[in-house]
């Protein structure tokens, strides 16, 4: 393995962005041109991942439509793959809520194998993906596994893919703002600069762009609640909403100052999204001191990240410690595993006071994530990933919790002393009180964030916790501040996420590629231009568009022509609905680049008398169809066999002239995998491949 460092030849920095270990698996890369660039807005493009499960070593990812960004993914683009949410909680209505440990704060998450939040890695695209989304193919398989599931018994899991902005020399021309997290994408900004990054007195901000606060609603109370509850449903007319965090998204959210209702079927957390229990790094919502009237208002808990959040203030009149519990520290924090700051929980409100009426009692958003790598840094500037402050205009209602500071990793060869990083927690909401006695529960402060760097940043940098809010008499009334976050300034190259690049860009470009049926074979044709130092072309094939295997190789023609055409015939075919092909150009140095993916439909085009649909089979049944010119005298033998040769299903069928359809039932009991449908009419035998994927 070769290593490059900041002390090496300056010109060698074009061979990497993160200045990390370069993989032996070289790859083509859209490397930055050696020209100065100025940006005045965020250059990243954000795609939500839509595959429910993306296993380790995956080479393709299904992406949804990009919500933010104007540059679609192109072959060779470097991308960040990051799991935004992914943690399970104990949802019991006791002090064991969250981490499963009885006693103390009812907060946290379960430290088990399902804890995937914060996992991230850099990957390189091998095909184009438009802004409308589609299948992304990767140069190499993923290191981690990723999951995308909506609310269920295990909470919510979300990951996203971000197109990284790559530059040789970059100057910030204005404040660069991170798009706020919207539940599927955003909240992160990634910049990689091969040579020098000039901050130019500007700011990169992800302040308040992280996990969102719980959305508050005025409620009049009803029977069925207790002042000791840690988790209740949003459909009940009391208590306050929990914040958003690594373990899920509550039904009601403070979405950039607007109340967002995800719907009653999307409670967001197992057991419910209301009351004092704090899920993951999110702050808990206030539990009212008298749920039947919802009029003994308490405050929401603060979100967490590098430091814990603060507890929400006590209930009005009864002075019970029913405020939202504090969000828990993300214990897995490391330079290669970062999360956004947790959102604060909402306070309880029955009078709907404040500039925004009942919504004023909402929790605040945490800070986002900023990743910056550069050969060197010049000028002074700021990275702001602080959590937001909760509303302070509330009168005689509970107030919301502050958002936690976010996370940043900044790695550069020099100049970091000019960069000030702010990862502070947001202040808990205050209220002016009212009634007799007047105090109402203020909000807890947000915890401090996380700063990682390989050298000291400016001395003004901070990870200070947010203060708790106040109520009448300038008292905190049970509300507490968060705790300070983490500032680590000695990160080594071995600790940061590896960006495996080789900037010896291959000049070759694929002009066209196609796959078509010819007799019973598939012929793949492609045309290229600007061939130089090419070794060979490898043809790869997939039956699901995800896992590819090599089916053949074609040698370079060694001609002087600017354009050359090539062809390969695949004689080993399965009668699947769609077969995918791509061509891999391999240079003499071992670097490679892919063509676009081409497909053939393998039903009518194959001329096979037998088809199976749907294929892949995702339901409990599938149908075998075949067309007979005449009714056969012998029974038709049909079998479904596994790849190890065992018979899973079989049937003898008396065929009729014309189209015949035979149903395969009980596929729900058949394990996922590849099978073969065998058809034999006494003379001819046909094998058809069937994929079972529940």
LOLUM-210261 format. One record per residue (C-alpha): residue in three letters; x, y, z. Coordinates in pm, whole numbers, plus 50000, padded with zeros to 5 digits. Each point is the difference from the previous one (the first is absolute). Layout:
N
ALAXYZ ...
END
This chain:
694
UNK500005000050000 UNK501335034349909 UNK499645029850230 UNK500215037149931 UNK500375026550268 UNK499855037650021 UNK503775000950022 UNK500424982649668 UNK500295015149655 UNK497275026549969 UNK499204989249646 UNK499154965450123 UNK496975013550185 UNK497974997149680 UNK500064962650059 UNK497665002450295 UNK497485022250171 UNK499964987450355 UNK503754993549993 UNK499204965750129 UNK501294965649910 UNK499544993549630 UNK498394966949922 UNK501724974849775 UNK496714999749808 UNK500585030249776 UNK497055016649833 UNK499185027949762 UNK498915031850174 UNK498645033649897 UNK502925017950161 UNK500075037950031 UNK501695020649733 UNK503075019850106 UNK498105032949987 UNK498715023650270 UNK496324998150089 UNK497695022650198 UNK496724987650143 UNK497175020750145 UNK497594971650077 UNK500014963950109 UNK501404977849718 UNK498694966750134 UNK497104979949859 UNK497924978550235 UNK498234967449918 UNK498004979050248 UNK500834962949996 UNK496904979149931 UNK501304964150026 UNK498464985850316 UNK503184980450072 UNK503385006949843 UNK502374972350098 UNK503735004450037 UNK501884995949670 UNK497035013749805 UNK500935014249659 UNK496745017449920 UNK497545021850189 UNK496485011149916 UNK499695037750045 UNK496925021550031 UNK499625034049840 UNK502485026450114 UNK498405025450229 UNK502875024849988 UNK502795006249751 UNK500365006949630 UNK502874977249893 UNK498944964049928 UNK502314970750066 UNK502444992149718 UNK502404970649956 UNK503065005350217 UNK498325023450246 UNK500974995850363 UNK497044995150232 UNK499414998350373 UNK497754971750120 UNK498765006350355 UNK497464984050234 UNK498105029250152 UNK497614981050228 UNK500374964950133 UNK499554991150367 UNK497574979050200 UNK498505010450333 UNK498284983250290 UNK496455013749985 UNK498764989150346 UNK498125027250188 UNK502494999950288 UNK503375015450082 UNK501484972549780 UNK498665018649694 UNK502745005449744 UNK503104981150114 UNK498174972150183 UNK501665008450333 UNK497675005650295 UNK500605031250205 UNK501345034449915 UNK498885017849686 UNK497634981849768 UNK502165006049694 UNK502454985249751 UNK500074970349766 UNK500904963249994 UNK503664992649926 UNK499434969849778 UNK500834988449648 UNK497095020349862 UNK501745032250107 UNK501225013149661 UNK499485037750023 UNK503045020149895 UNK501624973049785 UNK501435016449690 UNK502434994249716 UNK501125014949672 UNK499134982049678 UNK500505007449630 UNK497244999049740 UNK500414979049687 UNK496895013049821 UNK497805030649968 UNK496955006250219 UNK497645028849913 UNK498505023250257 UNK496814979549978 UNK501864970450154 UNK500664964749878 UNK502534972050040 UNK503495010550108 UNK502834976049916 UNK503225001350200 UNK503614993649902 UNK500464977450302 UNK497744984350261 UNK498955018350314 UNK501784994350330 UNK496965003650225 UNK496404989049974 UNK497225026149992 UNK496274999650062 UNK497005020649896 UNK496764992350183 UNK497155021750113 UNK498514999550345 UNK499394965150139 UNK500704979550309 UNK503705008349968 UNK499695037249933 UNK501185017549686 UNK503164994449793 UNK501125024649730 UNK503145003649788 UNK500955023649720 UNK502565003949719 UNK501675033949953 UNK501925010949692 UNK503215015650133 UNK501365033449878 UNK503594994349878 UNK502395028849933 UNK503705006449945 UNK500105035750135 UNK496825013250157 UNK498995034050137 UNK496795005150194 UNK498225029849845 UNK497095001250241 UNK498444981750292 UNK499544963549903 UNK496784986750150 UNK499104963750059 UNK496444990549903 UNK498024990550307 UNK499324963350065 UNK496534991749861 UNK499604964750131 UNK501674982549704 UNK502915022049889 UNK501925031850076 UNK501635011750322 UNK503564992849877 UNK502545019449793 UNK503144984149852 UNK502905018849840 UNK503264984649877 UNK502785022649874 UNK503174984549860 UNK502255030350040 UNK498845030950189 UNK496725010950155 UNK499745037650060 UNK497275007350255 UNK500195036749898 UNK498295011550319 UNK496894979649920 UNK497944974550190 UNK498944964449931 UNK496834995450200 UNK497904970350099 UNK498645017650308 UNK496524987250079 UNK500094977849689 UNK500004966950189 UNK497334979250169 UNK496835020050055 UNK498235009450319 UNK496684985850111 UNK497055020149872 UNK497725014250271 UNK496185001849982 UNK497545016150236 UNK498074972250175 UNK497214999850257 UNK500644966350162 UNK497974968150035 UNK499784969350219 UNK502504971649974 UNK503315016750079 UNK502235000750306 UNK502545025850112 UNK502474971150023 UNK499744990349632 UNK503164998249790 UNK498334990849671 UNK496515007849870 UNK498365001949659 UNK499665031849796 UNK496294992449960 UNK499475006750371 UNK499185036050090 UNK502825006550247 UNK503795002350048 UNK502695012449759 UNK501714984849697 UNK503404983850021 UNK502765013949778 UNK501494983549690 UNK503264980850018 UNK501954969049907 UNK497164977150113 UNK497165015349801 UNK497775029049902 UNK496935009550208 UNK496615005649845 UNK500015037550071 UNK503145019549907 UNK501255035750017 UNK500985000249632 UNK501905032949962 UNK497335019650183 UNK497004981549857 UNK498014972750174 UNK500354968249793 UNK497564971550061 UNK501254966849863 UNK496594984150059 UNK498574978250272 UNK501334968149839 UNK503555013650027 UNK500395002850376 UNK503754999549941 UNK501144981950314 UNK498954966050139 UNK497345005150265 UNK499325036249909 UNK501685033249928 UNK498835020250303 UNK500995004050368 UNK503225002250198 UNK502024970149878 UNK502925011049780 UNK500624976749701 UNK503624997849887 UNK501635034349991 UNK496665018549975 UNK498515019050291 UNK496854986850166 UNK496735019049986 UNK498465014150314 UNK497604977950197 UNK497275022150138 UNK499475000750376 UNK496254995049947 UNK499404982649665 UNK496225000350044 UNK500075037949947 UNK503525003649857 UNK500295031950204 UNK502974993050231 UNK502545007349730 UNK503564986950005 UNK502945006549766 UNK501594978949728 UNK503394983250032 UNK503085011149806 UNK501534980449713 UNK503424983550024 UNK503104990449802 UNK503495003750152 UNK498375011250325 UNK496694990750159 UNK497005022549975 UNK498415017350296 UNK496804989650176 UNK496815019749943 UNK498565021150281 UNK497374989750253 UNK496235001049969 UNK498005031150086 UNK498395001350344 UNK500724963950101 UNK503765005749949 UNK500534964049889 UNK503234989949823 UNK498094989049689 UNK501985019849744 UNK501454982249698 UNK503034978750073 UNK503335009649842 UNK501204984949674 UNK502884975550042 UNK503595003849878 UNK500814981949675 UNK502574976150147 UNK501274987049665 UNK501365034149894 UNK503294997849811 UNK501505018049698 UNK498564973849766 UNK496604998250170 UNK498075032250055 UNK496385009750058 UNK498005032050001 UNK498995017350320 UNK496784987250157 UNK496875021249994 UNK498445013450318 UNK496704987650137 UNK496875021750014 UNK498515013950319 UNK496354994450086 UNK497605028349916 UNK496325005350076 UNK499755038049962 UNK501855002249669 UNK502025030850098 UNK502995014649822 UNK500595016949667 UNK499094967849818 UNK497174989950232 UNK500244963750116 UNK502764993149749 UNK502265023350201 UNK500554971750251 UNK501784978949734 UNK503494985950039 UNK502905013449791 UNK502144983149733 UNK503504986650051 UNK503025008649788 UNK500974981149686 UNK503244983849881 UNK502895017449819 UNK502864980149841 UNK502915020149859 UNK503314986349869 UNK502715020649833 UNK503694999749917 UNK500225032850187 UNK497755027350135 UNK500555037349966 UNK498155030550123 UNK497705000850297 UNK496504986550018 UNK497384982150203 UNK498264966550004 UNK496755002750194 UNK498184967950094 UNK498295013050312 UNK496564989150112 UNK497105024349982 UNK498485018350297 UNK496434992050098 UNK497305026949989 UNK500085025250285 UNK496655017849946 UNK497854975350195 UNK497995014450291 UNK498104975350219 UNK500794966849826 UNK502934975949997 UNK502995007749774 UNK501964978249758 UNK503474985150031 UNK503065013149816 UNK501644981849711 UNK503394983350043 UNK503165010349819 UNK500834980349687 UNK503224982949886 UNK502965010349787 UNK503174984149868 UNK502565024149854 UNK503314985949875 UNK502665021349832 UNK503765002449963 UNK500225034850149 UNK498055031250082 UNK497384986150238 UNK500815026350262 UNK498095024749786 UNK496794979650015 UNK497575005150287 UNK497614970950054 UNK496825005750199 UNK498184968650117 UNK497995014250286 UNK496714987650135 UNK496905021549964 UNK498315016750294 UNK496854985550146 UNK496855020449955 UNK498955025450262 UNK496575011850110 UNK498795029850201 UNK497644979550212 UNK496535009850112 UNK497284988550234 UNK500494992450365 UNK502594987250060 UNK501515013749674 UNK502934976749908 UNK499554976849700 UNK502594974849885 UNK502825014949788 UNK501834979049743 UNK503224980750060 UNK503175011149823 UNK501474981749703 UNK503214980250042 UNK503265010949841 UNK501044985549667 UNK503124982549870 UNK503105014849834 UNK502714978149849 UNK503145014449839 UNK503554988649933 UNK501515032250138 UNK498855027650236 UNK497215021749865 UNK499555036150108 UNK499965004950376 UNK496545015449981 UNK498524966849894 UNK497494985650245 UNK497744970750085 UNK498155017850281 UNK496684986050119 UNK496815019949964 UNK498605016350312 UNK496624990650136 UNK497115024049963 UNK498565023050264 UNK496575006750140 UNK498525026450235 UNK502535012650252 UNK502954991349775 UNK500014964450128 UNK500544967749809 UNK497264981950192 UNK501514965349959 UNK501335005349648 UNK503694992549955 UNK502685009249751 UNK501484974249768 UNK503574988050040 UNK502985010749791 UNK500944980749689 UNK503274985149872 UNK502955018549841 UNK502714976649865 UNK502905016449812 UNK502454971549943 UNK498204978149748 UNK502304977749797 UNK499674990349636 UNK499164964450104 UNK496875012250182 UNK498315019049719 UNK497704985649732 UNK502124988149708 UNK499475016049661 UNK501564975449755 UNK500835020349691 UNK502384998349708 UNK500015032649810 UNK501734986449693 UNK496805005949810 UNK499384976049714 UNK499495019749676 UNK497764973149852 UNK496295007149966 UNK497234976049908 UNK498005014949710 UNK497324973149998 UNK499104965750132 UNK497184975949925 UNK498894964350066 UNK497654981249768 UNK498804965049924 UNK501434981749700 UNK498554965349960 UNK500214986050355 UNK503035020450103 UNK500485035450127 UNK502375022149801 UNK501545029650183 UNK501365027849776 UNK501855031250110 UNK501875029049843 UNK502825019550166 UNK502155030249926 UNK503385012950121 UNK501444965750076 UNK503415002350164 UNK501934974050200 UNK496984977149997 UNK500624963950097 UNK496614983649952 UNK496255002750029 UNK498194977650247 UNK496304992749954 UNK498064996450325 UNK496484986450046 UNK497315001350270 UNK496564984950044 UNK498885025150264 UNK501855031849903 UNK502054998550321 UNK502474971150002 UNK502114997349684 UNK502284971949884 UNK502444998349710 UNK498754981149693 UNK502735008249751 UNK502965021349896 UNK500915017749674 UNK503545011549919 UNK500935035549894 UNK500235003049619 UNK503245020349995 UNK498885021749709 UNK500695036649932 UNK496345007949944 UNK498475026150231 UNK496844979150037 UNK499764962250027 UNK497094975850020 UNK499954967450193 UNK497664970750043 UNK499544970250229 UNK497504971349980 UNK498594985450320 UNK498924964149934 UNK499084991550359 UNK496625015450064 UNK497214996250254 UNK496455007849909 UNK499535027650258 UNK497825030649951 UNK503025023049963 UNK503714992949966 UNK502465028250070 UNK503405005449833 UNK502815025150039 UNK503445002949841 UNK503075006450210 UNK502975016249824 UNK503254990350175 UNK503175020349942 UNK503554986749997 UNK500485014750348 UNK496974981450134 UNK497735030450022 UNK496544994949854 UNK496795017349901 UNK496524986349925 UNK497585005649718 UNK496375007550067 UNK497844969850087 UNK498094984049712 UNK497234974250025 UNK498094974049803 UNK496524987850077 UNK500044962449997 UNK496384990049956 UNK498625002449649 UNK503425008649857 UNK501554966850089 UNK497604979849793 UNK499694976450296 UNK496624982650022 UNK499995004350378 UNK499895031350217 UNK499595005950372 UNK498545031250156 UNK500385019550211 UNK503744994249995 UNK501385007250256 UNK497074985250190 UNK499195023550286 UNK496584986050094 UNK498684966050106 UNK499324988349643 UNK501555000649654 UNK498694988249664 UNK501594977649736 UNK498725008149650 UNK500584981349675 UNK498344999749660 UNK499174966649831 UNK499034996649636 UNK498204967550070 UNK498824981450308 UNK502794975450092 UNK499304963150048 UNK502374997050297 UNK499785018050330 UNK502305029950036 UNK502464996850288 UNK500655032050199 UNK502495002750284 UNK501555027450212 UNK503464990650124 UNK502525017950220 UNK503575006749893 UNK501134969550201 UNK497664977749797 UNK497204993450249 UNK496415001349876 UNK497975027750163 UNK496794996249796 UNK498794977449720 UNK496884994449797 UNK498754978949710 UNK497825020149767 UNK497774990749707 UNK500655027649751 UNK497505016149766 UNK500435016049661 UNK500765037150036 UNK501335018850302 UNK500274979950323 UNK500485014450349 UNK501054979550301 UNK500195015850345 UNK502794993050250 UNK498505004950346 UNK501455002750351 UNK503125018949894 UNK499815018750329 UNK501364968550164 UNK502914997649755 UNK503285016550109 UNK501255029249793 UNK502474990449732 UNK500464987149647 UNK498004970449866 UNK499344983449665 UNK496654991849845 UNK500334968449790 UNK497524993849719 UNK499924966549814 UNK497354990349745 UNK501394965749915 UNK502195013749722 UNK501315034550086 UNK501455011650331 UNK500255036450110 UNK501595014550313 UNK498905034450118 UNK501725018450282 UNK497765013450281 UNK501065023850277 UNK497984998650323 UNK500265032750193 UNK497345005350267 
END
